[in-house]
Amino acid sequence: MQPVAEFHDVNRERFDTMVVPRGRPAVLRGLVADWPAVQAARQGYEALADYLRGVASEEPFEAWFGAPEIGGRFGYNEAFDGYNHERRLATVGQLLDLLMRQRGHDAPYSMYAGGIPIRKHLPGLMPDIGVPLLDKSRETLISLWLGNRTRVAPHWDLPQNLACVIAGRRRFTLFPTEQLKNLYVGPLDFTLAGQPTSLVDLDNPDFERHPRFREALQVAETVELAPGDALYLPSLWWHAVSSLDEIGAMVNFWWRAGDPPHLSPRNALYHAVITLKDLPPKERERWRIFFNHYVFGDDGDPVEHLPEQARGILGRRTPELVARVKALLVQALSR
């Protein structure tokens, strides 16, 4: 696997004009090394736990707990009707207590909480995690990831992502979006945490069962991040994440490009699956022409010959237009 490109001394202008437009992952070493949380982690796990308890609320969130036998690899059970782990509510303080107790075990229970909304569950952390690279006026979801030695399967996220490591080393394995066909992805509508995930065990791939995964590895990129490092991830890049130490913590900043409201194209994918996938092949290919023309713009602007007032749902995107299209869809899907 190839190393991820690294950038140094990146300010906001370089981030917006050099890093993001590449459309590829980028490592930003030491970007958040001066965060108080990173400084606390460097003093040890006790100092980190004390710091996080001090900024946390008592609001519970969902955490995942797996037996030692899963080796930190969260996923499905054999029947694909459930998971290989349990999900329970916990507060930041409770999860930290459990993590601290597992230290030193040769085969610890796997513990993981992902996407903990910081504004709700760690409000005192907000003043201490500023990132000058990001536009403060842009709507941004900020989340904490907390656990021990865990392995998260390759998955994609819709927003762009700046992942900032607070504690513990983290290894990212990255695949371009085009590798979808080679990643042997699980169910679309029954997922671990919202996004479909690859079924391949990255640390022990079964090439007899997943032979095309060899092709994915040919173009994969990998990097190990230390506390204080950050990784920029473009939208829809596949990424697997392994937390390599007894306790790991990371903060993610997620944002969407374009004008709000930000809707999820995944809903269109679901609808397309049930309306297009089983059509006769020739009819399906004709619909591909329509989508390429109207959605992906293969032929240029499809309504440039029409006056603005006659462009309907293909006109300029406004909140009013979005609301109207939503209403049309609700009406159509209710029949």
Secondary structure, 3 states (H helix, E strand, C coil): CEECCEECCCCHHHHHHHHHHHCCCEEECCCCCCCHHHHHHHHCHHHHHHHHHHHCCCCCEEEEEECHHHCCECCECCCCCCECCEEEEECHHHHHHHHHHHCCCCCCCEEEEEEEEHHHHCHHHHHHCCCCCCCCCCCCEEEEEEECCCEEEEECCCCEEEEEEEECCEEEEEECHHHHHHCCECCCCCCCCCCCEECCCCCCCCCCCCCCHHHHHHHCEEEEECCCCEEEECCCCEEEEEECCCCEEEEEEEECCCCCCCCCHHHHHHHHHHHHCCCCHHHHHHHHHHHHHHCCCCCCCCCCCCCHHHCHHHCCCCHHHHHHHHHHHHHHHCC
